[in-house]
């Protein structure tokens, strides 16, 4: 059996530390990795630690953010300089490897790497097919730099065991992998009425790009008496709107909405669907948000997202199974209510920021001694 790094978190820590976090982007740039990094930085600062963040962009009123000039490759900015900030622990966020590579080049130790997802070039961008030969070259190029970072890392953090064990990149590093999940603030998400009493609304929220799987969801809704509400923006929005019209699916594309409006839709929806079948989707924080609202979820049977979704919903293998699950949840009030309550209980037990910060703080403390 593969030896995994183990960690006992939860105890209070009085040891003051200086922490340096790196990420390719930082809020207000939008993205799951950016929000995760910001929550770690703010959480550790609130616990009395000194926190610096180095990124290509961003600002924050609670922690110091140093932005550096970069060669701005798409999704993988390469820093041209890097500040000589000393710290007790260095924590980088990948898959874009170039900020973590700077930590390695400067021989900063100990270095923790949070591995958010594998590098996968989508099959289509803006509806245009990407040649597999070119995509493979880019994936291999990124992976070569990434493995240099992973070779050197003291610990590799990943959000689910199933994703780590199925990753072609992580298979050689499982001995130093530790599982620390993503998280939300449970108090920000208040359940609405029981899921079985809600409007027959199917909710999608996320970027409107091909790999997120929205076309699959639209096709699966043909013939079902429901509304699809789509929250988010992206370069493929017009194509998805046309697909919904041609499929006679009643869909509302509402664009980017505020956090308050997003939560209101989650409390109102009968079910939230995360249809992506790409390894670019490794966890799905939106699943936690819906589960915290006692809204049942459906996600593809992929490593990572399926592990989360099963705690408050259902998983599907193909379009036909997705349609069957949607019909079941739209018609079965008792099942919808049961899954909704089960989901919120799972979030409260395993996926709060207090719990995640406890685990990270324990890891930082152990490495900085």
C-alpha positions in Angstrom: 0.0 0.0 0.0 1.3 3.4 -0.9 2.6 5.3 2.2 0.7 8.6 2.5 1.8 11.6 4.6 -0.4 11.8 7.7 -1.2 14.8 9.7 -3.2 15.6 12.9 -4.6 19.1 12.8 -7.0 20.9 15.1 -4.7 21.8 18.1 -4.0 25.5 18.8 -0.6 26.8 17.7 1.2 29.6 19.4 4.3 29.4 17.2 4.5 32.7 15.2 5.6 32.1 11.6 6.4 34.1 8.5 4.8 32.6 5.4 5.3 33.3 1.7 2.6 32.2 -0.7 2.9 32.2 -4.5 0.3 31.9 -7.1 0.2 32.8 -10.8 -2.8 35.1 -10.2 -4.4 36.6 -7.1 -7.8 38.4 -6.6 -9.4 40.4 -7.9 -8.4 38.1 -10.8 -11.2 35.5 -10.7 -10.6 31.8 -10.3 -10.7 28.9 -7.9 -7.0 28.8 -7.2 -6.9 32.6 -6.7 -9.8 32.5 -4.1 -8.3 29.5 -2.4 -4.9 31.2 -2.0 -6.5 34.4 -0.7 -8.4 32.5 1.9 -5.3 30.7 3.1 -3.4 34.0 3.2 -6.1 35.9 5.1 -6.8 33.0 7.4 -3.2 32.7 8.4 -2.9 36.4 8.9 -6.0 36.4 11.1 -4.2 33.7 13.2 -1.3 36.0 13.9 1.2 34.9 11.3 3.1 37.2 9.0 2.0 36.6 5.4 3.4 37.7 2.1 2.0 36.8 -1.4 3.9 37.0 -4.6 1.9 36.9 -7.9 1.6 38.4 -11.4 -1.4 40.5 -10.4 -3.6 41.2 -7.4 -4.1 43.3 -4.3 -5.5 42.8 -0.8 -6.3 45.0 2.1 -5.4 42.4 4.7 -2.1 40.8 3.5 0.9 42.1 1.6 0.8 41.3 -2.1 3.9 41.8 -4.2 3.3 41.7 -8.0 6.2 41.1 -10.3 6.7 41.8 -14.0 6.0 38.7 -16.1 6.1 37.2 -19.6 2.4 36.8 -19.9 1.8 33.4 -21.5 -1.9 32.3 -21.4 -2.7 30.9 -17.9 1.0 30.5 -17.1 2.8 33.9 -16.5 6.5 33.5 -16.2 8.0 35.9 -13.6 11.0 37.9 -14.8 12.1 38.9 -11.3 11.3 37.5 -7.8 11.7 39.3 -4.5 14.2 38.0 -1.9 11.6 37.6 0.9 12.7 35.2 3.6 10.1 33.1 5.4 9.7 30.1 7.7 7.6 28.3 5.1 7.1 28.7 1.4 3.8 27.6 -0.1 3.2 27.6 -3.9 0.1 26.8 -5.9 0.2 25.0 -9.2 -0.3 23.6 -12.0 1.2 26.7 -13.6 4.7 26.0 -12.4 6.8 29.1 -12.9 6.3 31.0 -9.7 7.0 27.8 -7.8 10.1 27.3 -10.0 11.4 30.7 -8.7 11.1 29.4 -5.1 13.1 26.4 -6.2 15.8 28.4 -8.0 16.3 30.6 -5.0 16.6 27.5 -2.8 13.9 28.6 -0.4 13.0 25.9 2.1 10.8 24.2 3.2 8.6 24.4 0.2 5.0 23.1 0.1 3.2 22.8 -3.2 -0.6 22.6 -3.5 -1.4 20.7 -6.7 -4.8 21.9 -7.8 -5.2 19.9 -11.0 -3.4 18.2 -13.9 -2.4 20.2 -17.0 -4.9 19.4 -19.8 -5.3 21.4 -22.9 -9.0 21.5 -23.8 -10.1 19.8 -27.0 -11.7 23.0 -28.2 -11.3 26.7 -27.5 -13.9 29.2 -28.7 -15.3 26.2 -30.7 -12.1 25.7 -32.6 -10.5 22.2 -32.3 -7.0 22.2 -30.9 -4.7 19.7 -32.7 -3.8 16.9 -30.3 -0.1 17.0 -31.3 0.3 20.7 -30.3 -1.7 20.2 -27.1 0.5 17.2 -26.1 3.6 19.3 -26.7 2.4 22.0 -24.5 1.3 19.6 -21.8 4.7 17.9 -21.8 6.5 21.2 -21.7 4.5 22.3 -18.6 4.9 18.9 -17.0 8.7 19.0 -17.4 8.9 22.3 -15.3 6.3 21.1 -12.9 8.2 17.9 -12.1 11.3 19.9 -11.1 9.2 21.6 -8.5 7.5 18.4 -7.3 10.8 16.7 -7.0 12.0 19.4 -4.6 8.8 19.9 -2.6 8.8 18.8 1.0 5.1 18.0 0.9 2.5 18.1 -1.9 -1.0 19.0 -0.9 -4.0 17.9 -3.0 -7.7 18.2 -2.3 -8.9 14.6 -2.7 -7.4 11.2 -2.5 -9.1 9.9 -5.7 -7.6 12.7 -7.8 -4.1 12.1 -6.5 -4.2 8.4 -7.1 -5.5 8.8 -10.6 -3.1 11.6 -11.7 -0.5 10.6 -14.2 1.8 13.3 -12.8 1.4 12.5 -9.1 1.8 8.7 -9.4 5.5 9.1 -8.7 5.0 11.4 -5.7 2.3 9.7 -3.6 4.7 9.1 -0.7 4.8 12.8 0.0 1.1 13.7 -0.7 -1.2 15.0 2.0 -4.9 15.5 1.5 -6.3 18.9 2.6 -9.5 19.7 0.9 -10.9 22.9 -0.4 -13.4 24.8 1.9 -16.0 27.4 2.3 -17.4 29.5 5.1 -20.5 27.6 6.1 -22.0 30.7 7.8 -22.1 32.4 4.4 -24.6 29.9 3.0 -28.1 29.6 4.6 -30.4 26.8 3.5 -33.7 27.8 1.8 -36.8 25.7 2.0 -36.4 22.0 1.7 -35.0 21.0 -1.7 -38.1 19.0 -2.4 -40.3 22.1 -2.2 -38.3 24.4 -4.5 -38.9 25.6 -8.1 -38.0 23.0 -10.8 -34.8 24.9 -11.6 -31.6 23.2 -12.7 -28.6 25.5 -11.9 -25.2 25.8 -13.5 -22.6 28.3 -12.3 -19.1 28.6 -13.7 -17.2 29.8 -16.7 -18.9 29.4 -20.0 -16.1 27.5 -21.8 -16.2 24.1 -23.5 -14.4 21.9 -20.9 -16.9 22.9 -18.2 -19.4 20.6 -19.9 -22.4 22.9 -20.3 -23.3 21.5 -23.8 -23.6 18.1 -22.2 -26.0 19.5 -19.6 -28.1 21.3 -22.2 -28.5 18.2 -24.3 -29.4 16.2 -21.2 -32.4 18.5 -20.5 -34.2 17.9 -23.8 -37.8 16.9 -23.1 -37.6 17.6 -19.3 -40.1 20.1 -17.9 -37.6 22.4 -16.1 -35.7 25.7 -16.3 -32.0 25.9 -16.7 -30.4 28.9 -15.1 -26.9 29.6 -16.1 -24.7 32.0 -14.1 -21.3 33.1 -15.4 -19.5 34.5 -18.4 -17.1 33.1 -20.9 -16.0 33.1 -24.5 -18.4 30.3 -25.5 -21.6 32.0 -24.2 -23.1 32.7 -27.6 -22.5 29.2 -28.8 -24.2 27.7 -25.7 -27.2 30.1 -26.0 -27.7 28.9 -29.6 -27.4 25.3 -28.6 -30.1 25.8 -25.9 -32.4 27.5 -28.5 -31.9 24.7 -31.1 -32.5 22.1 -28.4 -35.7 23.7 -27.2 -34.3 23.9 -23.7 -35.7 26.7 -21.6 -32.5 28.4 -20.5 -31.8 31.7 -18.9 -28.2 33.0 -19.3 -27.9 35.7 -16.5 -24.2 36.5 -16.8 -22.0 37.2 -13.9 -23.9 37.8 -10.7 -23.0 39.0 -7.2 -22.2 36.6 -4.4 -25.5 37.4 -2.8 -27.5 36.7 -6.0 -25.5 33.4 -6.5 -26.5 32.2 -3.0 -30.1 33.2 -3.6 -30.2 31.1 -6.8 -28.6 28.2 -4.9 -31.3 28.3 -2.2 -34.0 28.4 -4.9 -32.8 25.7 -7.2 -33.9 22.1 -7.1 -30.5 20.8 -8.1 -27.0 22.2 -9.1 -25.1 20.4 -11.8 -21.3 20.4 -12.4 -21.1 18.7 -15.8 -17.4 18.9 -16.5 -15.7 15.6 -17.5 -12.2 17.1 -17.7 -9.4 16.7 -15.3 -9.1 20.5 -15.2 -12.0 20.2 -12.8 -10.4 18.5 -9.8 -12.7 19.4 -6.9 -15.6 21.8 -7.6 -16.0 24.4 -4.8 -19.4 25.2 -6.3 -20.5 21.7 -5.1 -19.7 22.7 -1.5 -21.6 26.0 -1.9 -24.7 24.3 -3.1 -24.5 21.5 -0.5 -24.2 24.2 2.2 -27.6 25.6 0.9 -29.0 22.0 1.2 -29.3 21.9 -2.6 -28.6 18.4 -4.0 -25.8 18.2 -6.6 -25.0 16.2 -9.6 -21.4 15.8 -11.0 -19.6 13.6 -13.5 -18.1 10.4 -12.3 -14.6 11.8 -12.4 -11.9 11.6 -9.7 -12.1 14.5 -7.3 -15.5 16.0 -8.2 -17.3 12.6 -7.7 -15.7 12.2 -4.3 -17.3 15.5 -3.2 -20.6 15.1 -5.0 -21.5 11.7 -3.6 -21.6 13.3 -0.1 -24.6 15.4 -1.1 -25.9 14.2 -4.5 -25.4 11.8 -7.5 -22.8 11.2 -10.1 -23.2 10.3 -13.8 -21.1 8.5 -16.4 -22.8 9.8 -19.6 -25.6 11.9 -21.0 -28.3 9.3 -20.5 -27.5 8.8 -16.9 -27.4 12.5 -16.3 -30.9 12.8 -17.8 -32.1 10.0 -15.6 -30.7 11.6 -12.4 -32.2 15.0 -13.3 -35.6 13.4 -13.8 -35.3 11.5 -10.6 -34.4 14.6 -8.5 -37.0 16.8 -10.2 -39.8 14.2 -9.4 -38.7 12.8 -6.0 -39.2 15.3 -3.3 -38.0 12.9 -0.5 -34.8 12.1 -2.3 -34.0 15.8 -3.0 -34.6 16.8 0.6 -32.5 13.8 2.0 -29.6 14.6 -0.3 -29.7 18.3 0.6 -29.6 17.7 4.3 -26.8 15.1 3.9 -24.8 17.6 1.8 -24.9 20.4 4.4 -23.9 18.0 7.2 -20.9 16.8 5.1 -19.7 20.4 4.5 -20.0 21.2 8.2 -18.0 18.2 9.2 -15.2 18.2 6.6 -15.1 21.4 4.5 -15.0 24.5 6.6 -12.1 27.0 6.5 -11.5 26.6 10.2 -10.8 22.9 9.7 -8.6 23.4 6.6 -6.6 26.2 8.3 -6.0 24.0 11.3 -4.5 21.3 9.0 -2.4 23.8 7.1 -1.2 25.5 10.3 -0.2 22.1 11.7 1.7 21.3 8.5 3.5 24.7 8.5 4.4 24.3 12.2 5.9 20.8 11.7 8.0 21.9 8.7 9.2 25.2 10.3 10.6 23.6 13.5 
